[in-house]
Amino acid sequence: NNETDRAVVMAALASTDLVTWFDEETPLQLIAQIRPDILVKGGDYDVESLAETALVRSWGGDARALPFVDGHSTTALVRRIRG
């Protein structure tokens, strides 16, 4: 799924306040500007080692990683479609 498709799905969730993109290597500047209460990363990140985590926690927020769910990747979806 391309980033626009993923953003549309995320934005449709009632619990989501903002979906955006960034061009920098890390989103530190954007996160500092937005100051989210919760930052969510994919399960391929070690959240505890990220500078973003320390930044969000500096104002009392939290950072979490969502675990991968086997069989629900874009690759698996394409494989099922192609049959």
C-alpha positions as CSV (number, residue, x, y, z in Angstrom):
1,N,0.0,0.0,0.0
2,N,1.4,3.4,-0.8
3,E,1.7,6.1,1.8
4,T,-1.5,7.9,0.7
5,D,-3.6,4.8,1.0
6,R,-2.0,4.0,4.5
7,A,-2.6,7.6,5.6
8,V,-6.3,7.5,4.6
9,V,-6.8,4.3,6.6
10,M,-5.1,5.8,9.6
11,A,-6.9,9.1,9.4
12,A,-10.3,7.3,9.3
13,L,-9.6,6.0,12.9
14,A,-11.4,7.9,15.6
15,S,-8.4,7.7,17.8
16,T,-6.1,9.5,15.2
17,D,-5.8,13.2,15.4
18,L,-3.2,13.8,12.7
19,V,-1.5,11.8,9.9
20,T,1.4,13.5,8.1
21,W,4.7,12.9,6.3
22,F,8.2,14.2,6.7
23,D,11.2,14.5,4.4
24,E,13.9,14.6,7.0
25,E,15.9,11.5,8.1
26,T,14.1,11.5,11.5
27,P,10.9,13.3,12.4
28,L,12.3,15.0,15.5
29,Q,11.6,18.6,14.4
30,L,8.0,17.7,13.4
31,I,7.4,15.8,16.6
32,A,8.7,18.7,18.7
33,Q,6.4,21.1,16.8
34,I,3.3,18.9,17.2
35,R,4.0,17.5,20.7
36,P,1.9,14.4,20.5
37,D,0.7,12.6,23.6
38,I,1.3,9.2,21.9
39,L,3.8,8.4,19.2
40,V,3.2,5.0,17.4
41,K,5.9,3.3,15.4
42,G,6.0,0.0,13.5
43,G,7.2,-3.2,15.1
44,D,10.4,-3.1,13.2
45,Y,11.6,-0.2,15.4
46,D,13.3,-0.6,18.8
47,V,11.2,2.2,20.4
48,E,13.4,2.4,23.5
49,S,16.4,3.4,21.4
50,L,14.8,6.1,19.3
51,A,15.4,9.8,19.9
52,E,11.8,10.4,19.2
53,T,10.8,8.3,22.2
54,A,13.0,10.4,24.5
55,L,11.5,13.6,23.1
56,V,7.9,12.6,23.4
57,R,8.5,11.3,27.0
58,S,10.2,14.6,27.9
59,W,6.7,16.3,28.1
60,G,5.0,13.3,29.6
61,G,3.9,11.5,26.4
62,D,4.5,7.9,25.4
63,A,5.9,6.0,22.4
64,R,4.8,2.6,21.5
65,A,5.5,0.0,18.7
66,L,2.7,-1.9,17.1
67,P,3.7,-5.6,16.6
68,F,3.6,-7.1,13.2
69,V,0.7,-9.5,12.5
70,D,1.7,-12.5,10.4
71,G,-0.1,-12.6,7.1
72,H,-1.2,-9.0,7.1
73,S,1.8,-7.4,5.3
74,T,1.5,-5.7,2.0
75,T,3.6,-8.5,0.5
76,A,1.2,-11.1,1.9
77,L,-1.8,-9.2,0.5
78,V,-0.2,-9.0,-3.0
79,R,0.6,-12.7,-2.8
80,R,-3.1,-13.6,-2.0
81,I,-4.4,-11.3,-4.8
82,R,-2.1,-12.9,-7.4
83,G,-3.2,-16.3,-6.1
